[in-house]
Amino acid sequence: MKINKNLYSLENPNSFYTATSKIREYKEKHPSNKVLSLGIGDVSFPIAKYVKKKMIEAVKREASKEYVGYGNYYGLYELRKAIRDNEYQDFDIEEIYVSDGTKTDSGSILEMFDKDVSIAIPDPTYPIYINSCLSLSKNYELIDSDDSFVPLIPNKHYDVIYLCSPNNPSGLSYTYEQLERWVKYAIKEKAIIIYDNVYNCFISNGIKSIYEIKDAKRCAIELRSFSKTASFTGIRCSYYVIPNELEKDINKYWRYRTISRFNGASYIAQVGALASFNHKAKKEINKNIQVYKDNALYLLNEFKKLGYEVIGGVDAPYLWIKIKNGLSSWELFDLFLNKLEVVIVPGIIFGNKGDKYFRVSSLGKTKDIKEAMGRIRRYEESL
Ligand code: PLP
């Protein structure tokens, strides 16, 4: 059969799948032990009360004579307007698309490009960009980062560049100057930046959107999600911006593409997403994000006190930590799981350049994070 052979290369021992299997096996062997996770990229607060109320109303509507049905190809107009009014005042509603998750969007946006485009992906990276290129048979190359994990401008041409800020896994939020260099490169090379910005809500003082950089409207597509802001990881709703300046008639053609390939995000999820812009909901959501940010600061200080070199954790929920004892990242993962019953993410999952690092997340419950950190501290002190 003419199966896409690239699918075979998605089977990768250095993946979240391996980590999850190891954790499951350990838990099955030790059912009464408490395994704590510093690994999770999932959030731990429930959705805001006002969002819940509006979603219940939407369910009732769907179950009544007012039945609504499909949630519109590009998203409900009211939601796209709220996104524009709250976050993208310089854009037309027509440049904003609502979808069912940035994991999907970061891959499906590749449908915009010719089959032979060259794609640059920083190493280390959120692995989904690589997996999307593999599944869709797109040519990609990994590009180097500097010592502090900021991707270096390549000295060759690429058509498409994935950038992620605040970054998963490094936890860095790129500065104006760093992003400006990329925008200049993209304009010079007539390239397009796919800017994964799902963690923008964690930025206190930095650059929240690539469109803050001069000329970025001419070269960047920005992807955002309600997952980490409004606790929508299970509800699923995202959005992205395709500026009209990118290419003549681009939105006209992307609308054809979207009508042909997508039936819209869930109506109920979109009603919830719209409610998340309400001032009461925003207050609750911002409070939750502050807790995650405080968790990150706590982790940053604690790991530093133990003598670790730590990157990130200030404007992102992730900390990227250098392994001290010469172990590989899987060896450290096994040691922490088996000895401390604490889960971290081995850096190699994000690429070979990550093998001397591990990632921890601040998105869990504060109590669990403190307990996990206590276990690590006691272990380090016993050495
Ligand atoms: N992009 C990055 C960089 C992520 O880390 C994640 C989730 O962990 C996603 C996208 C997925 O976002 P969504 O839940 O909207 O699919």
Boltz pocket constraint, residues with backbone or C-beta under 6 A from the ligand:
constraints:
  - pocket:
      binder: B
      contacts: [[A, 41], [A, 100], [A, 101], [A, 102], [A, 103], [A, 104], [A, 126], [A, 164], [A, 166], [A, 168], [A, 196], [A, 198], [A, 224], [A, 225], [A, 226], [A, 227], [A, 232], [A, 233], [A, 237], [A, 238]]
      max_distance: 6.0
